[in-house]
């Protein structure tokens, strides 16, 4: 790019006059002062301590998003707006709060965020999860190179499981371990057996939401898994083999537990049955046997996690 054009763009962007001598190719501005073309959607429901942590995680990104949409379920929005002003160190004007005094549900809340997004790229961060500071920088580096491909849907990364509990002193981290360390590619045949990545480990192009119509309003859990399967049917998903998303898990008896295992298993069986009827998953081939093994490994991990929590909490 000619230096004269670069100088004018910098002057418009940063509101300062730059002399011709001061413009040199070696000059680099901090990434955090250049908002990226990303909208981050945050769902929250009466968990201010978690929302504060999620907002700090967004503000700590080496590449800030251009827009943050917070959907407050069961809230008039006043307390959430006050929390945003007090805890979000990024540009406050970039944060938009959508208040639902009467909760509309997990999927409908996400669809509100999608409708409000005005950017090319969209990421979702639930209030109890966090990102590595390099999440947006590294994900955009991969996604940006493929943005012109109309069949490219987005990029996903690996996830770290963070086991924690809420105590009188605050959130206590119990243990960390890789959640999906073997993730190298996203295949529909594997995805219909088990969800391969977490909701906040993905960066989607807005064409995905426009073409698929968002999340299914009738699902109140595993809505991200069902969405991921539909994305894999229509688009290519690239895997960045870096652990940049942190999935926070809490025991069933915690003050803010994750969804119950029995409810998740029941919904998973319902979705798999739908996909078999649609011809996306087949009971009779060897892929189903592999799916059973994946299911057994997940159930074993859940039992091991419960045993670990009981031991630490006793």
Backbone torsions as a table, in degrees:
resi	resn	phi	psi	omega
1	UNK	NA	131.7	176.8
2	UNK	-56.0	142.8	-176.1
3	UNK	-64.0	-32.5	178.9
4	UNK	-63.3	-41.9	177.1
5	UNK	-65.2	-42.2	179.1
6	UNK	-60.9	-42.0	-179.6
7	UNK	-62.0	-43.9	-179.5
8	UNK	-64.7	-39.8	179.8
9	UNK	-65.5	-42.4	178.4
10	UNK	-63.5	-39.7	-179.7
11	UNK	-62.8	-42.3	178.7
12	UNK	-67.6	-40.9	-174.7
13	UNK	-71.9	-42.6	-172.8
14	UNK	-104.8	2.4	174.7
15	UNK	64.6	37.5	-178.7
16	UNK	-142.3	151.8	177.9
17	UNK	-86.2	130.6	-179.2
18	UNK	-119.9	123.8	-180.0
19	UNK	-73.6	161.4	-179.7
20	UNK	-62.1	-35.2	-179.1
21	UNK	-68.3	-30.6	-175.9
22	UNK	-78.6	-12.3	-177.6
23	UNK	-91.2	110.2	178.2
24	UNK	-133.7	147.7	-179.4
25	UNK	-58.3	-22.7	-175.9
26	UNK	-76.4	-13.6	-177.6
27	UNK	-69.2	132.4	177.2
28	UNK	-132.6	125.2	174.3
29	UNK	-86.1	150.9	175.5
30	UNK	-57.3	138.0	-178.3
31	UNK	-57.8	-34.3	-174.7
32	UNK	-67.0	-15.5	-179.5
33	UNK	-90.1	-1.0	-179.6
34	UNK	-116.6	93.5	-177.2
35	UNK	-58.4	138.5	179.5
36	UNK	-86.9	164.4	-178.3
37	UNK	-83.7	58.8	-175.6
38	UNK	-129.7	139.0	169.5
39	UNK	-110.3	128.0	176.2
40	UNK	-103.8	122.7	179.1
41	UNK	-99.7	126.4	-178.4
42	UNK	-121.0	120.6	173.0
43	UNK	-93.5	139.3	176.9
44	UNK	-147.2	152.4	-179.3
45	UNK	-151.7	87.0	174.2
46	UNK	64.9	33.5	179.2
47	UNK	-130.7	72.7	-174.3
48	UNK	-60.8	-34.5	-179.4
49	UNK	-66.6	-36.2	177.8
50	UNK	-73.6	-43.1	-180.0
51	UNK	-59.8	-40.7	178.7
52	UNK	-60.8	-42.2	179.3
53	UNK	-65.9	-41.2	179.3
54	UNK	-64.4	-41.7	178.9
55	UNK	-65.5	-37.8	176.4
56	UNK	-64.3	-36.0	178.2
57	UNK	-64.9	-38.6	177.5
58	UNK	-68.4	-44.9	-178.5
59	UNK	-66.1	-21.7	-179.4
60	UNK	-84.8	-2.0	-179.3
61	UNK	-63.4	139.5	176.6
62	UNK	-69.0	-16.6	174.6
63	UNK	-131.6	106.4	-174.9
64	UNK	-72.6	147.6	174.1
65	UNK	-74.0	155.1	177.8
66	UNK	-76.9	-27.9	-174.4
67	UNK	-143.7	139.2	173.5
68	UNK	-126.5	125.4	178.7
69	UNK	-115.1	116.8	179.0
70	UNK	-103.1	121.0	177.0
71	UNK	-102.2	112.9	-176.8
72	UNK	-97.2	109.7	179.3
73	UNK	-86.5	134.7	179.5
74	UNK	63.9	35.4	-174.5
75	UNK	-146.4	146.2	177.9
76	UNK	-82.2	-5.6	175.2
77	UNK	95.5	-19.0	-176.2
78	UNK	-64.3	-46.8	-178.7
79	UNK	-66.9	-35.9	179.1
80	UNK	-68.2	-41.3	178.7
81	UNK	-64.0	-38.6	177.6
82	UNK	-65.1	-39.2	178.7
83	UNK	-66.6	-39.8	178.5
84	UNK	-61.4	-44.9	-179.3
85	UNK	-64.7	-30.9	-176.5
86	UNK	-90.0	-19.4	-172.6
87	UNK	-121.8	-18.1	-176.4
88	UNK	-91.3	115.9	-175.9
89	UNK	-87.7	-3.6	177.0
90	UNK	-80.7	-173.0	178.3
91	UNK	-66.5	115.6	-175.4
92	UNK	-61.2	-28.2	-179.1
93	UNK	-66.6	-17.8	-178.5
94	UNK	-81.7	-9.3	-175.9
95	UNK	-99.5	126.6	177.6
96	UNK	-118.6	130.5	-179.0
97	UNK	-107.3	124.1	174.1
98	UNK	-108.1	115.3	-175.7
99	UNK	-100.2	131.6	174.2
100	UNK	-119.0	90.8	179.2
101	UNK	-52.2	-36.2	172.2
102	UNK	-107.6	119.0	-175.1
103	UNK	-57.0	136.4	-178.4
104	UNK	-100.6	-9.6	179.4
105	UNK	108.4	158.4	-174.0
106	UNK	-60.8	-48.9	-177.3
107	UNK	-69.3	-44.4	-179.6
108	UNK	-62.8	-36.4	177.7
109	UNK	-64.0	-42.4	177.0
110	UNK	-62.7	-40.0	179.8
111	UNK	-66.4	-31.4	173.3
112	UNK	-63.0	-41.2	177.8
113	UNK	-65.6	-40.8	178.1
114	UNK	-62.3	-40.1	-179.8
115	UNK	-66.0	-30.0	-178.2
116	UNK	-85.3	-15.3	-176.5
117	UNK	-66.1	135.3	-180.0
118	UNK	-122.4	24.8	-174.8
119	UNK	-120.9	170.3	179.3
120	UNK	-75.7	-37.0	-176.1
121	UNK	-113.9	146.4	-176.5
122	UNK	-133.3	131.6	175.3
123	UNK	-127.3	153.4	-178.8
124	UNK	-122.6	129.8	177.9
125	UNK	-133.0	105.8	176.7
126	UNK	-66.1	156.7	-171.0
127	UNK	-62.7	-22.4	-177.3
128	UNK	-98.4	7.0	179.0
129	UNK	-113.1	167.1	-178.5
130	UNK	-141.1	170.4	178.0
131	UNK	-123.5	156.6	165.4
132	UNK	-68.7	145.8	-178.9
133	UNK	-56.9	-22.8	-178.5
134	UNK	-93.4	7.2	-174.8
135	UNK	-54.0	-59.7	-175.5
136	UNK	-65.5	-38.2	-179.7
137	UNK	-60.7	-50.3	-175.7
138	UNK	-74.4	-36.7	179.6
139	UNK	-67.4	-41.6	179.2
140	UNK	-67.8	-32.2	177.9
141	UNK	-61.4	-37.2	178.6
142	UNK	-78.2	-44.6	-175.5
143	UNK	-69.4	-39.4	-175.7
144	UNK	-60.8	-31.6	-178.8
145	UNK	-71.0	-15.8	-176.5
146	UNK	-118.6	7.7	-173.3
147	UNK	-60.5	-29.5	-178.1
148	UNK	-75.0	-11.8	179.3
149	UNK	-82.4	115.6	-175.1
150	UNK	-67.3	-15.7	178.8
151	UNK	-96.5	2.8	176.7
152	UNK	-86.7	121.8	-177.3
153	UNK	-95.2	-36.6	-178.5
154	UNK	168.0	-173.3	-178.3
155	UNK	-129.3	142.7	177.6
156	UNK	-125.6	153.9	178.7
157	UNK	-121.8	175.8	176.9
158	UNK	-81.1	164.0	-172.9
159	UNK	-126.6	145.9	173.3
160	UNK	-105.9	129.8	175.5
161	UNK	-83.8	128.3	-179.9
162	UNK	-117.7	108.8	179.7
163	UNK	-87.0	127.8	-174.7
164	UNK	-146.4	169.9	173.1
165	UNK	-147.2	156.6	178.6
166	UNK	-98.1	122.8	178.8
167	UNK	-120.5	-179.0	179.5
168	UNK	-63.1	-27.0	-179.0
169	UNK	-84.7	-6.5	-178.5
170	UNK	123.7	-152.7	-179.9
171	UNK	-86.9	123.9	-179.3
172	UNK	-109.6	123.0	178.4
173	UNK	-81.3	123.2	-178.9
174	UNK	-91.9	-44.4	-175.4
175	UNK	-166.5	158.0	175.8
176	UNK	-132.7	145.4	176.2
177	UNK	-157.6	155.2	177.0
178	UNK	-61.7	136.7	-178.7
179	UNK	-89.9	-43.2	179.6
180	UNK	-140.7	63.0	-173.6
181	UNK	-65.5	-20.0	-177.7
182	UNK	-93.1	5.8	-178.8
183	UNK	-68.3	115.2	177.9
184	UNK	-125.4	-22.6	177.5
185	UNK	-154.4	156.6	177.8
186	UNK	-107.6	115.4	179.0
187	UNK	-120.3	138.1	-178.9
188	UNK	-59.0	-40.2	-178.3
189	UNK	-61.0	-32.9	177.3
190	UNK	-84.2	-33.3	-175.5
191	UNK	-68.9	-32.5	179.5
192	UNK	-74.9	-13.5	176.3
193	UNK	-88.5	-39.1	179.4
194	UNK	-157.2	144.6	178.7
195	UNK	-67.2	125.0	-172.8
196	UNK	-86.5	-17.0	-177.3
197	UNK	-151.0	157.1	-177.3
198	UNK	-83.3	163.5	-173.3
199	UNK	-64.5	-33.1	-176.7
200	UNK	-92.9	9.0	176.6
201	UNK	-96.9	11.4	-175.1
202	UNK	-120.9	147.2	170.7
203	UNK	-124.9	112.6	-173.2
204	UNK	-102.9	145.9	168.8
205	UNK	-77.3	144.7	-175.6
206	UNK	-62.5	-21.5	177.9
207	UNK	-61.6	-25.8	179.0
208	UNK	-63.7	-51.3	-180.0
209	UNK	-64.8	-38.3	-178.9
210	UNK	-66.2	-39.5	-176.7
211	UNK	-79.6	-37.0	-176.0
212	UNK	-90.0	-16.8	179.2
213	UNK	82.3	17.6	176.1
214	UNK	83.5	-155.9	-175.7
215	UNK	-92.5	154.5	180.0
216	UNK	-74.5	120.5	-176.4
217	UNK	-66.4	-21.7	-176.8
218	UNK	-83.1	-3.4	-179.9
219	UNK	-101.8	130.2	179.9
220	UNK	-111.5	4.8	170.0
221	UNK	-161.0	157.9	-176.6
222	UNK	58.1	21.0	177.8
223	UNK	-64.3	-29.5	178.9
224	UNK	-70.7	-36.6	178.8
225	UNK	-64.0	-47.4	179.7
226	UNK	-61.5	-39.0	178.0
227	UNK	-65.3	-42.3	-179.6
228	UNK	-60.6	-39.6	-179.8
229	UNK	-64.2	-43.4	179.4
230	UNK	-66.3	-34.7	176.3
231	UNK	-64.0	-44.7	-179.1
232	UNK	-63.6	-27.0	177.3
233	UNK	-70.8	-30.1	-172.1
234	UNK	-107.7	-27.8	-169.9
235	UNK	-130.9	166.1	170.5
236	UNK	-90.1	134.7	178.2
237	UNK	-117.2	123.7	-179.6
238	UNK	-95.1	142.3	178.3
239	UNK	-104.8	126.7	169.6
240	UNK	-96.0	110.3	-174.6
241	UNK	-76.3	56.7	178.2
242	UNK	-129.6	140.4	-178.3
243	UNK	-89.1	91.3	-173.4
244	UNK	-114.8	-7.9	179.5
245	UNK	-111.9	141.4	-179.6
246	UNK	-115.6	117.3	-177.2
247	UNK	-101.0	108.8	-173.6
248	UNK	-89.3	125.8	-176.3
249	UNK	-122.3	139.0	-179.3
250	UNK	-128.9	151.1	-176.8
251	UNK	-67.5	159.4	-176.8
252	UNK	-58.0	-29.5	-177.7
253	UNK	-92.8	11.1	179.5
254	UNK	-75.3	162.9	179.5
255	UNK	-65.6	-26.8	178.2
256	UNK	-132.8	71.6	-175.9
257	UNK	-73.3	162.1	171.8
258	UNK	-77.4	175.2	179.9
259	UNK	-59.0	146.4	-178.3
260	UNK	-66.6	143.0	-177.5
261	UNK	-63.2	-38.2	-178.5
262	UNK	-65.4	-42.1	179.0
263	UNK	-65.6	-39.5	179.0
264	UNK	-65.5	-41.9	179.1
265	UNK	-63.8	-40.1	179.9
266	UNK	-63.9	-44.4	179.1
267	UNK	-68.6	-35.4	178.5
268	UNK	-62.8	-41.2	178.0
269	UNK	-64.3	-38.3	178.6
270	UNK	-63.8	-44.4	-179.7
271	UNK	-66.7	-41.3	179.7
272	UNK	-63.2	-37.7	177.8
273	UNK	-63.6	-40.9	177.2
274	UNK	-61.4	-43.5	-177.3
275	UNK	-69.7	-31.6	175.2
276	UNK	-67.1	-41.8	178.7
277	UNK	-64.6	-31.3	179.5
278	UNK	-81.5	-7.3	179.8
279	UNK	85.2	10.6	180.0
280	UNK	-86.3	-23.9	178.8
281	UNK	-129.6	139.1	-174.3
282	UNK	-121.8	126.1	179.0
283	UNK	-70.9	-29.0	-166.1
284	UNK	-87.6	-16.7	-175.9
285	UNK	-91.3	173.7	-176.7
286	UNK	-67.1	-17.9	177.2
287	UNK	-62.6	-30.8	178.7
288	UNK	-67.7	-37.6	177.1
289	UNK	-62.0	-43.8	177.0
290	UNK	-61.8	-36.7	177.8
291	UNK	-63.8	-38.3	176.7
292	UNK	-62.9	-39.8	178.5
293	UNK	-64.0	-41.2	177.0
294	UNK	-61.8	-43.5	179.5
295	UNK	-62.1	-42.3	179.4
296	UNK	-63.8	-39.8	178.0
297	UNK	-64.2	-40.3	178.0
298	UNK	-64.3	-42.1	180.0
299	UNK	-66.6	-37.8	177.1
300	UNK	-63.9	-39.8	178.9
301	UNK	-64.7	-38.3	178.5
302	UNK	-63.9	-43.1	178.4
303	UNK	-62.9	-42.5	-180.0
304	UNK	-63.8	-39.6	179.3
305	UNK	-65.5	-42.3	178.8
306	UNK	-62.6	-42.6	179.5
307	UNK	-63.4	-38.3	-179.8
308	UNK	-66.9	-42.1	178.7
309	UNK	-64.0	-44.5	-179.4
310	UNK	-60.4	-39.6	-179.5
311	UNK	-66.2	-41.7	-178.3
312	UNK	-73.9	-30.5	-177.5
313	UNK	-86.4	-13.6	-179.0
314	UNK	-77.3	NA	NA
